[in-house]
């Protein structure tokens, strides 16, 4: 049973890392669920304060994920259309067989969203750039947190490998 839970935890951690890039999956929270699943094994004891601290961090990052792109968009004069366009562009950029689609998609989506909202191409480009910068910042922070959680996961499993 412990090995099955460790395998499930590993898969959840990988999904958490992917969630750093996909707007549908909350990456750090998903990675935290991987740590929590590891807690349910008999072979690997987990400190409850460790789980609480990592949960608080995951929830804070989840909240910031909604604030940072909005701040970037607002700072550069954007609107809600730019934020929505960024998310739609990201999804299209992920599934479209375009090299660099994950980078180009959010920017083009933000630009189109702002053009729908505003007539001025210059303002729309500036707002799209702000939305894109906010998106990249938020994605980078989520990715770093999920990688740190993965490192903690690997270290914990490695430390107790002889009990498995």
Buried (B, 14 or more C-beta within 10 A) or exposed (E): EBEEBBEBBBEBBBBBBBBBBBBEBBBBBBBBBBBBBBBEBEBBEBEEEEBEEBBEBBBEBBEBBEEBBBBBBBBBBBBEBBBBBBBBBBBBBBEEEEEEBBBBBBBBBBBBBBBBBBEEEEBBBBBBBBBBBBBBBBBEBBBEBBBBBBEBBEEBBEEBEEEE
